[in-house]
């Protein structure tokens, strides 16, 4: 199980830096759109550096367990399955380019459209909910304190990032997005529409 715990730690590092990656984009979307070269030439190396930084910062705690048991894998498998289902359903009405942020980064990108159908009729940011399920799955399965800490970090930084993303989407889509935001929860879906 030790190697699975190390995988859990590494995966949680990657997931926990996703909000920071998007915080590099959303508050400065207009700046990135004004660049003639691909913003990913800067953004991807910075994101990789964040992985390294988080790895170094959490190295000491990578083996500290809150508990050690195989039973937590039962709920973890359910969380993994929910996360994968969310990814699949979220991608049904979204292009790979939209999932990768190209419309935010490229002003002349042809796929500048607001998607409010499918799973997004229930929750505005289903991919982030999928990320949360995957991080919780690895945390529950491994019992590592570092995974729970990284998940808590992702929740806090993700809440800030969603506010910036909502502001950027409001600038791009105006009243249509405002109505959608008011009617649809950000991450935790309502049981009824």
PAVEXFI-757612 format. One record per atom (N, C-alpha, C): residue number from 1; residue in one letter; chain; atom name; x, y, z. Coordinates in steps of 0.001 Angstrom, whole numbers, plus 500000, padded with zeros to 6 digits. Example, Ala and Ser with C-alpha at 12.3 -4.5 7.8 and 13.67 -1.06 7.14 Angstrom:
# residues 2
  nr rest kette atom      x      y      z
   1    A     A    N 513190 494310 507800
   1    A     A   CA 512300 495500 507800
   1    A     A    C 513200 496700 507800
   2    S     A    N 512850 497750 507080
   2    S     A   CA 513670 498940 507140
   2    S     A    C 512900 500030 507870
This chain:
# residues 193
  nr rest kette atom      x      y      z
   1    X     A    N 500813 498796 500000
   1    X     A   CA 500000 500000 500000
   1    X     A    C 500857 501268 500000
   2    X     A    N 502120 501151 500403
   2    X     A   CA 502978 502336 500483
   2    X     A    C 503120 503009 499125
   3    X     A    N 503248 502249 498056
   3    X     A   CA 503390 502852 496729
   3    X     A    C 502102 503536 496302
   4    X     A    N 500941 502991 496700
   4    X     A   CA 499672 503666 496390
   4    X     A    C 499567 504989 497145
   5    X     A    N 500062 505002 498369
   5    X     A   CA 500049 506255 499130
   5    X     A    C 500937 507307 498478
   6    X     A    N 502075 506884 497933
   6    X     A   CA 502947 507838 497251
   6    X     A    C 502272 508378 495989
   7    X     A    N 501567 507505 495280
   7    X     A   CA 500806 507948 494104
   7    X     A    C 499720 508933 494537
   8    X     A    N 499027 508620 495627
   8    X     A   CA 497978 509518 496142
   8    X     A    C 498561 510896 496431
   9    X     A    N 499706 510944 497086
   9    X     A   CA 500361 512214 497407
   9    X     A    C 500675 512993 496134
  10    X     A    N 501279 512320 495151
  10    X     A   CA 501644 513002 493905
  10    X     A    C 500412 513503 493151
  11    X     A    N 499382 512682 493098
  11    X     A   CA 498155 513094 492399
  11    X     A    C 497507 514286 493113
  12    X     A    N 497495 514253 494435
  12    X     A   CA 496908 515373 495178
  12    X     A    C 497725 516647 494992
  13    X     A    N 499033 516520 494807
  13    X     A   CA 499843 517704 494499
  13    X     A    C 499363 518332 493194
  14    X     A    N 499203 517512 492170
  14    X     A   CA 498772 518029 490863
  14    X     A    C 497388 518675 490977
  15    X     A    N 496437 517955 491565
  15    X     A   CA 495081 518493 491696
  15    X     A    C 495049 519778 492520
  16    X     A    N 495837 519835 493600
  16    X     A   CA 495784 521000 494482
  16    X     A    C 496361 522253 493839
  17    X     A    N 497122 522101 492771
  17    X     A   CA 497676 523275 492083
  17    X     A    C 496798 523758 490934
  18    X     A    N 495759 523024 490598
  18    X     A   CA 494874 523435 489502
  18    X     A    C 494248 524808 489758
  19    X     A    N 493719 525084 490973
  19    X     A   CA 493176 526432 491184
  19    X     A    C 494219 527534 490984
  20    X     A    N 495456 527292 491403
  20    X     A   CA 496502 528297 491208
  20    X     A    C 496793 528505 489730
  21    X     A    N 496780 527416 488953
  21    X     A   CA 496964 527536 487507
  21    X     A    C 495908 528464 486927
  22    X     A    N 494642 528254 487300
  22    X     A   CA 493562 529084 486768
  22    X     A    C 493589 530493 487351
  23    X     A    N 494147 530648 488567
  23    X     A   CA 494310 531998 489105
  23    X     A    C 495386 532783 488360
  24    X     A    N 496249 532088 487666
  24    X     A   CA 497194 532768 486778
  24    X     A    C 496482 533302 485532
  25    X     A    N 495358 532701 485189
  25    X     A   CA 494663 533032 483941
  25    X     A    C 493535 534032 484160
  26    X     A    N 492566 533693 484997
  26    X     A   CA 491320 534466 485062
  26    X     A    C 491482 535936 485445
  27    X     A    N 492272 536283 486465
  27    X     A   CA 492380 537712 486780
  27    X     A    C 493080 538522 485684
  28    X     A    N 493848 537834 484826
  28    X     A   CA 494611 538533 483789
  28    X     A    C 494262 538011 482400
  29    X     A    N 493039 537592 482198
  29    X     A   CA 492634 537006 480914
  29    X     A    C 492897 537961 479751
  30    X     A    N 492606 539239 479932
  30    X     A   CA 492826 540200 478838
  30    X     A    C 494309 540327 478494
  31    X     A    N 495152 540274 479511
  31    X     A   CA 496597 540304 479266
  31    X     A    C 497018 539101 478417
  32    X     A    N 496567 537910 478808
  32    X     A   CA 496957 536706 478062
  32    X     A    C 496418 536750 476636
  33    X     A    N 495217 537299 476457
  33    X     A   CA 494652 537404 475099
  33    X     A    C 495445 538368 474233
  34    X     A    N 496109 539330 474842
  34    X     A   CA 496859 540319 474070
  34    X     A    C 498209 539791 473593
  35    X     A    N 498634 538672 474072
  35    X     A   CA 499933 538096 473700
  35    X     A    C 499875 537491 472298
  36    X     A    N 500927 537660 471546
  36    X     A   CA 500969 537092 470193
  36    X     A    C 501373 535619 470216
  37    X     A    N 502196 535239 471199
  37    X     A   CA 502588 533833 471331
  37    X     A    C 501676 533135 472317
  38    X     A    N 501668 531828 472267
  38    X     A   CA 500806 531040 473150
  38    X     A    C 501110 531308 474614
  39    X     A    N 500103 531637 475406
  39    X     A   CA 500303 531839 476841
  39    X     A    C 500780 530573 477550
  40    X     A    N 500509 529423 476957
  40    X     A   CA 500918 528168 477580
  40    X     A    C 502436 528024 477647
  41    X     A    N 503155 528814 476838
  41    X     A   CA 504626 528800 476915
  41    X     A    C 505097 529272 478279
  42    X     A    N 504305 530113 478928
  42    X     A   CA 504615 530604 480270
  42    X     A    C 503844 529810 481323
  43    X     A    N 502549 529603 481070
  43    X     A   CA 501673 529018 482079
  43    X     A    C 502035 527578 482445
  44    X     A    N 502335 526747 481467
  44    X     A   CA 502641 525347 481766
  44    X     A    C 503933 525187 482573
  45    X     A    N 505038 525878 482220
  45    X     A   CA 506220 525774 483084
  45    X     A    C 505977 526284 484510
  46    X     A    N 505174 527342 484646
  46    X     A   CA 504860 527837 485989
  46    X     A    C 504071 526780 486752
  47    X     A    N 503123 526136 486078
  47    X     A   CA 502337 525098 486736
  47    X     A    C 503233 523929 487162
  48    X     A    N 504143 523514 486302
  48    X     A   CA 505083 522448 486667
  48    X     A    C 505945 522870 487859
  49    X     A    N 506339 524122 487900
  49    X     A   CA 507115 524629 489036
  49    X     A    C 506284 524572 490323
  50    X     A    N 504979 524829 490213
  50    X     A   CA 504104 524718 491382
  50    X     A    C 504058 523282 491892
  51    X     A    N 504034 522313 490982
  51    X     A   CA 504070 520907 491406
  51    X     A    C 505317 520654 492240
  52    X     A    N 506445 521118 491731
  52    X     A   CA 507716 520923 492426
  52    X     A    C 507699 521620 493788
  53    X     A    N 507229 522847 493817
  53    X     A   CA 507155 523611 495064
  53    X     A    C 506260 522909 496091
  54    X     A    N 505086 522447 495662
  54    X     A   CA 504182 521750 496580
  54    X     A    C 504780 520420 497020
  55    X     A    N 505489 519754 496123
  55    X     A   CA 506156 518504 496487
  55    X     A    C 507203 518720 497559
  56    X     A    N 508005 519758 497394
  56    X     A   CA 509027 520085 498388
  56    X     A    C 508377 520485 499712
  57    X     A    N 507326 521300 499633
  57    X     A   CA 506656 521794 500847
  57    X     A    C 505978 520677 501634
  58    X     A    N 505544 519620 500970
  58    X     A   CA 504809 518549 501654
  58    X     A    C 505634 517269 501825
  59    X     A    N 506868 517279 501375
  59    X     A   CA 507729 516082 501395
  59    X     A    C 507779 515428 502778
  60    X     A    N 507944 516230 503794
  60    X     A   CA 508089 515711 505157
  60    X     A    C 506862 514910 505608
  61    X     A    N 505675 515266 505123
  61    X     A   CA 504428 514641 505576
  61    X     A    C 503897 513585 504618
  62    X     A    N 504652 513244 503603
  62    X     A   CA 504132 512356 502554
  62    X     A    C 503823 510941 503040
  63    X     A    N 504314 510553 504195
  63    X     A   CA 504062 509200 504712
  63    X     A    C 503277 509198 506028
  64    X     A    N 502858 510362 506491
  64    X     A   CA 502154 510451 507776
  64    X     A    C 500684 510092 507549
  65    X     A    N 500265 509002 508208
  65    X     A   CA 498898 508500 508013
  65    X     A    C 498009 508855 509207
  66    X     A    N 496786 509219 508897
  66    X     A   CA 495775 509372 509945
  66    X     A    C 495257 508000 510346
  67    X     A    N 495228 507096 509376
  67    X     A   CA 494782 505720 509586
  67    X     A    C 495385 504862 508489
  68    X     A    N 495399 503568 508733
  68    X     A   CA 495919 502619 507751
  68    X     A    C 494996 501412 507706
  69    X     A    N 494229 501342 506638
  69    X     A   CA 493264 500262 506479
  69    X     A    C 492902 500127 505009
  70    X     A    N 492451 498962 504638
  70    X     A   CA 491983 498776 503258
  70    X     A    C 490497 499122 503115
  71    X     A    N 489756 499180 504203
  71    X     A   CA 488325 499460 504137
  71    X     A    C 487992 500816 503526
  72    X     A    N 488786 501845 503752
  72    X     A   CA 488461 503140 503136
  72    X     A    C 488474 503108 501606
  73    X     A    N 489044 502067 501013
  73    X     A   CA 489015 501969 499562
  73    X     A    C 487591 501774 499044
  74    X     A    N 486700 501257 499872
  74    X     A   CA 485308 501052 499432
  74    X     A    C 484651 502399 499102
  75    X     A    N 484602 503364 500049
  75    X     A   CA 484024 504662 499661
  75    X     A    C 484887 505403 498636
  76    X     A    N 486207 505159 498676
  76    X     A   CA 487087 505835 497719
  76    X     A    C 486763 505426 496293
  77    X     A    N 486485 504153 496081
  77    X     A   CA 486140 503692 494726
  77    X     A    C 484867 504373 494248
  78    X     A    N 483911 504550 495143
  78    X     A   CA 482678 505263 494788
  78    X     A    C 482990 506715 494412
  79    X     A    N 483847 507374 495176
  79    X     A   CA 484230 508755 494856
  79    X     A    C 484987 508831 493524
  80    X     A    N 485875 507854 493271
  80    X     A   CA 486565 507800 491983
  80    X     A    C 485545 507701 490842
  81    X     A    N 484581 506804 491010
  81    X     A   CA 483574 506583 489965
  81    X     A    C 482744 507847 489730
  82    X     A    N 482353 508519 490798
  82    X     A   CA 481588 509761 490660
  82    X     A    C 482427 510809 489932
  83    X     A    N 483700 510915 490291
  83    X     A   CA 484589 511867 489632
  83    X     A    C 484716 511601 488142
  84    X     A    N 484919 510348 487782
  84    X     A   CA 485029 509993 486356
  84    X     A    C 483712 510280 485646
  85    X     A    N 482589 509935 486267
  85    X     A   CA 481279 510200 485665
  85    X     A    C 481111 511696 485431
  86    X     A    N 481506 512514 486405
  86    X     A   CA 481410 513971 486252
  86    X     A    C 482277 514458 485096
  87    X     A    N 483499 513937 484973
  87    X     A   CA 484372 514332 483866
  87    X     A    C 483736 513992 482520
  88    X     A    N 483203 512796 482417
  88    X     A   CA 482599 512365 481153
  88    X     A    C 481386 513227 480821
  89    X     A    N 480515 513417 481806
  89    X     A   CA 479301 514218 481577
  89    X     A    C 479642 515697 481317
  90    X     A    N 480639 516215 482010
  90    X     A   CA 481037 517621 481813
  90    X     A    C 481621 517830 480428
  91    X     A    N 482277 516833 479893
  91    X     A   CA 482875 516948 478566
  91    X     A    C 481891 516747 477433
  92    X     A    N 480673 516293 477749
  92    X     A   CA 479688 515979 476706
  92    X     A    C 479301 517199 475875
  93    X     A    N 479213 518370 476483
  93    X     A   CA 478806 519576 475764
  93    X     A    C 479923 520610 475697
  94    X     A    N 481126 520175 476017
  94    X     A   CA 482289 521057 476072
  94    X     A    C 483353 520493 475149
  95    X     A    N 484024 521355 474426
  95    X     A   CA 485122 520887 473575
  95    X     A    C 486394 520752 474421
  96    X     A    N 487370 520015 473909
  96    X     A   CA 488662 519894 474580
  96    X     A    C 489311 521267 474716
  97    X     A    N 489093 522108 473714
  97    X     A   CA 489666 523459 473768
  97    X     A    C 489048 524272 474902
  98    X     A    N 487750 524116 475116
  98    X     A   CA 487111 524814 476227
  98    X     A    C 487628 524280 477560
  99    X     A    N 487759 522953 477675
  99    X     A   CA 488277 522368 478906
  99    X     A    C 489709 522838 479180
 100    X     A    N 490474 523074 478132
 100    X     A   CA 491849 523530 478274
 100    X     A    C 491998 525034 478432
 101    X     A    N 490906 525776 478354
 101    X     A   CA 490956 527216 478593
 101    X     A    C 491298 528076 477394
 102    X     A    N 491308 527521 476198
 102    X     A   CA 491679 528329 475033
 102    X     A    C 490759 529521 474799
 103    X     A    N 489434 529396 474988
 103    X     A   CA 488598 530591 474803
 103    X     A    C 488946 531725 475779
 104    X     A    N 489418 531380 476978
 104    X     A   CA 489827 532415 477934
 104    X     A    C 491120 533090 477493
 105    X     A    N 491981 532328 476824
 105    X     A   CA 493324 532806 476512
 105    X     A    C 493473 533412 475129
 106    X     A    N 492623 533029 474201
 106    X     A   CA 492746 533494 472818
 106    X     A    C 491515 534299 472434
 107    X     A    N 491685 535597 472225
 107    X     A   CA 490555 536493 471943
 107    X     A    C 489799 536093 470682
 108    X     A    N 490514 535598 469689
 108    X     A   CA 489858 535254 468426
 108    X     A    C 489487 533779 468339
 109    X     A    N 489463 533103 469476
 109    X     A   CA 489110 531681 469456
 109    X     A    C 487658 531528 469013
 110    X     A    N 487378 530610 468080
 110    X     A   CA 486027 530498 467530
 110    X     A    C 484995 529903 468491
 111    X     A    N 485430 529276 469582
 111    X     A   CA 484488 528583 470472
 111    X     A    C 484149 529438 471692
 112    X     A    N 483745 530696 471453
 112    X     A   CA 483345 531608 472522
 112    X     A    C 481847 531464 472745
 113    X     A    N 481458 530432 473502
 113    X     A   CA 480037 530218 473761
 113    X     A    C 479847 529787 475204
 114    X     A    N 478727 530166 475765
 114    X     A   CA 478379 529802 477131
 114    X     A    C 477563 528513 477083
 115    X     A    N 478041 527492 477764
 115    X     A   CA 477353 526196 477800
 115    X     A    C 476594 526090 479113
 116    X     A    N 475279 525934 479016
 116    X     A   CA 474428 525847 480204
 116    X     A    C 473532 524610 480166
 117    X     A    N 473856 523673 479300
 117    X     A   CA 473034 522472 479150
 117    X     A    C 473753 521268 479747
 118    X     A    N 473056 520141 479740
 118    X     A   CA 473640 518921 480280
 118    X     A    C 473899 519072 481770
 119    X     A    N 475027 518597 482214
 119    X     A   CA 475390 518672 483627
 119    X     A    C 475506 520119 484103
 120    X     A    N 475866 521017 483200
 120    X     A   CA 476001 522431 483563
 120    X     A    C 474653 523107 483825
 121    X     A    N 473558 522441 483544
 121    X     A   CA 472250 522946 483953
 121    X     A    C 472054 522740 485455
 122    X     A    N 472844 521854 486053
 122    X     A   CA 472753 521541 487480
 122    X     A    C 473848 522209 488299
 123    X     A    N 475022 522384 487689
 123    X     A   CA 476172 522936 488412
 123    X     A    C 477056 523671 487402
 124    X     A    N 477527 524881 487765
 124    X     A   CA 478306 525697 486824
 124    X     A    C 479697 525133 486554
 125    X     A    N 480299 524510 487537
 125    X     A   CA 481687 524053 487408
 125    X     A    C 481801 522560 487723
 126    X     A    N 481214 521703 486892
 126    X     A   CA 481235 520269 487195
 126    X     A    C 482630 519643 487149
 127    X     A    N 483533 520203 486375
 127    X     A   CA 484894 519659 486330
 127    X     A    C 485563 519852 487685
 128    X     A    N 485342 520995 488323
 128    X     A   CA 485926 521233 489640
 128    X     A    C 485320 520284 490675
 129    X     A    N 484045 519990 490538
 129    X     A   CA 483420 519004 491415
 129    X     A    C 484053 517631 491182
 130    X     A    N 484352 517301 489936
 130    X     A   CA 485055 516055 489633
 130    X     A    C 486435 516028 490274
 131    X     A    N 487159 517153 490189
 131    X     A   CA 488477 517247 490839
 131    X     A    C 488347 516991 492348
 132    X     A    N 487342 517605 492952
 132    X     A   CA 487141 517444 494387
 132    X     A    C 486873 515981 494738
 133    X     A    N 486029 515317 493950
 133    X     A   CA 485745 513900 494199
 133    X     A    C 487010 513054 494088
 134    X     A    N 487835 513341 493093
 134    X     A   CA 489078 512574 492915
 134    X     A    C 490036 512826 494079
 135    X     A    N 490176 514071 494501
 135    X     A   CA 491057 514361 495638
 135    X     A    C 490547 513724 496923
 136    X     A    N 489242 513792 497135
 136    X     A   CA 488677 513139 498314
 136    X     A    C 488883 511634 498253
 137    X     A    N 488736 511054 497073
 137    X     A   CA 488938 509613 496916
 137    X     A    C 490357 509221 497320
 138    X     A    N 491358 509961 496815
 138    X     A   CA 492746 509652 497160
 138    X     A    C 493011 509901 498639
 139    X     A    N 492391 510930 499209
 139    X     A   CA 492575 511222 500631
 139    X     A    C 491991 510101 501493
 140    X     A    N 490753 509735 501203
 140    X     A   CA 490080 508688 501966
 140    X     A    C 490816 507354 501816
 141    X     A    N 491198 507023 500599
 141    X     A   CA 491849 505737 500342
 141    X     A    C 493199 505632 501034
 142    X     A    N 493978 506697 500964
 142    X     A   CA 495346 506642 501494
 142    X     A    C 495410 506874 503002
 143    X     A    N 494509 507700 503520
 143    X     A   CA 494575 508069 504924
 143    X     A    C 495707 509031 505228
 144    X     A    N 496340 509568 504190
 144    X     A   CA 497480 510470 504383
 144    X     A    C 497014 511859 504799
 145    X     A    N 497622 512370 505855
 145    X     A   CA 497288 513715 506316
 145    X     A    C 497605 514745 505238
 146    X     A    N 498678 514513 504466
 146    X     A   CA 499064 515456 503417
 146    X     A    C 497992 515542 502332
 147    X     A    N 497355 514431 502020
 147    X     A   CA 496290 514464 500996
 147    X     A    C 495089 515256 501489
 148    X     A    N 494732 515071 502760
 148    X     A   CA 493637 515866 503316
 148    X     A    C 494001 517352 503345
 149    X     A    N 495247 517655 503699
 149    X     A   CA 495692 519049 503712
 149    X     A    C 495671 519670 502326
 150    X     A    N 496142 518925 501330
 150    X     A   CA 496126 519434 499956
 150    X     A    C 494694 519598 499450
 151    X     A    N 493802 518708 499873
 151    X     A   CA 492391 518837 499485
 151    X     A    C 491788 520096 500111
 152    X     A    N 492110 520346 501375
 152    X     A   CA 491614 521564 502028
 152    X     A    C 492158 522802 501317
 153    X     A    N 493438 522779 500954
 153    X     A   CA 494043 523888 500208
 153    X     A    C 493297 524091 498885
 154    X     A    N 493023 523002 498171
 154    X     A   CA 492332 523104 496885
 154    X     A    C 490936 523694 497060
 155    X     A    N 490255 523348 498149
 155    X     A   CA 488934 523925 498411
 155    X     A    C 489022 525436 498623
 156    X     A    N 489979 525861 499438
 156    X     A   CA 490116 527297 499721
 156    X     A    C 490554 528076 498487
 157    X     A    N 491601 527613 497826
 157    X     A   CA 492077 528334 496636
 157    X     A    C 491075 528211 495490
 158    X     A    N 490360 527088 495442
 158    X     A   CA 489336 526911 494412
 158    X     A    C 488175 527878 494585
 159    X     A    N 487808 528163 495836
 159    X     A   CA 486722 529118 496084
 159    X     A    C 487101 530505 495568
 160    X     A    N 488344 530906 495796
 160    X     A   CA 488819 532196 495286
 160    X     A    C 488864 532174 493764
 161    X     A    N 489390 531083 493210
 161    X     A   CA 489515 530963 491757
 161    X     A    C 488147 531017 491069
 162    X     A    N 487152 530380 491653
 162    X     A   CA 485809 530392 491055
 162    X     A    C 485258 531814 491019
 163    X     A    N 485527 532607 492044
 163    X     A   CA 485071 534003 492027
 163    X     A    C 485708 534762 490866
 164    X     A    N 487005 534560 490646
 164    X     A   CA 487684 535218 489525
 164    X     A    C 487166 534692 488191
 165    X     A    N 486939 533395 488122
 165    X     A   CA 486428 532828 486869
 165    X     A    C 485032 533359 486573
 166    X     A    N 484192 533426 487592
 166    X     A   CA 482844 533968 487387
 166    X     A    C 482905 535416 486899
 167    X     A    N 483819 536204 487462
 167    X     A   CA 483960 537599 487025
 167    X     A    C 484409 537669 485571
 168    X     A    N 485331 536798 485187
 168    X     A   CA 485811 536777 483802
 168    X     A    C 484702 536327 482851
 169    X     A    N 483929 535330 483237
 169    X     A   CA 482825 534871 482402
 169    X     A    C 481729 535932 482288
 170    X     A    N 481519 536676 483363
 170    X     A   CA 480538 537767 483314
 170    X     A    C 480975 538837 482320
 171    X     A    N 482277 539138 482285
 171    X     A   CA 482777 540115 481307
 171    X     A    C 482569 539614 479883
 172    X     A    N 482800 538328 479673
 172    X     A   CA 482693 537786 478315
 172    X     A    C 481250 537601 477865
 173    X     A    N 480365 537183 478773
 173    X     A   CA 479011 536821 478357
 173    X     A    C 477906 537714 478913
 174    X     A    N 478247 538638 479802
 174    X     A   CA 477311 539642 480273
 174    X     A    C 476087 539111 480987
 175    X     A    N 474915 539698 480690
 175    X     A   CA 473678 539346 481398
 175    X     A    C 473319 537868 481290
 176    X     A    N 473677 537241 480182
 176    X     A   CA 473380 535814 480024
 176    X     A    C 474088 535006 481117
 177    X     A    N 475338 535349 481394
 177    X     A   CA 476067 534626 482431
 177    X     A    C 475544 534985 483819
 178    X     A    N 475194 536240 484035
 178    X     A   CA 474666 536660 485336
 178    X     A    C 473411 535868 485672
 179    X     A    N 472507 535727 484713
 179    X     A   CA 471284 534944 484932
 179    X     A    C 471612 533489 485230
 180    X     A    N 472550 532944 484475
 180    X     A   CA 472964 531555 484676
 180    X     A    C 473582 531376 486066
 181    X     A    N 474462 532296 486464
 181    X     A   CA 475126 532209 487771
 181    X     A    C 474106 532282 488902
 182    X     A    N 473107 533141 488763
 182    X     A   CA 472100 533289 489803
 182    X     A    C 471205 532058 489918
 183    X     A    N 471022 531336 488826
 183    X     A   CA 470126 530185 488824
 183    X     A    C 470825 528849 489082
 184    X     A    N 472146 528818 488974
 184    X     A   CA 472866 527547 489018
 184    X     A    C 473993 527616 490039
 185    X     A    N 474039 526661 490984
 185    X     A   CA 475117 526682 491984
 185    X     A    C 476484 526431 491352
 186    X     A    N 477517 526903 492024
 186    X     A   CA 478879 526834 491476
 186    X     A    C 479416 525409 491422
 187    X     A    N 479444 524709 492547
 187    X     A   CA 480101 523399 492590
 187    X     A    C 479200 522298 493145
 188    X     A    N 478451 522591 494182
 188    X     A   CA 477591 521566 494787
 188    X     A    C 476194 521691 494170
 189    X     A    N 475808 520703 493353
 189    X     A   CA 474513 520821 492667
 189    X     A    C 473329 520727 493625
 190    X     A    N 472281 521410 493242
 190    X     A   CA 471015 521259 493976
 190    X     A    C 470408 519922 493596
 191    X     A    N 469615 519366 494505
 191    X     A   CA 468964 518097 494196
 191    X     A    C 467859 518274 493159
 192    X     A    N 467282 519472 493130
 192    X     A   CA 466260 519770 492131
 192    X     A    C 466662 521022 491387
 193    X     A    N 466255 521120 490120
 193    X     A   CA 466520 522343 489360
 193    X     A    C 465558 523417 489763
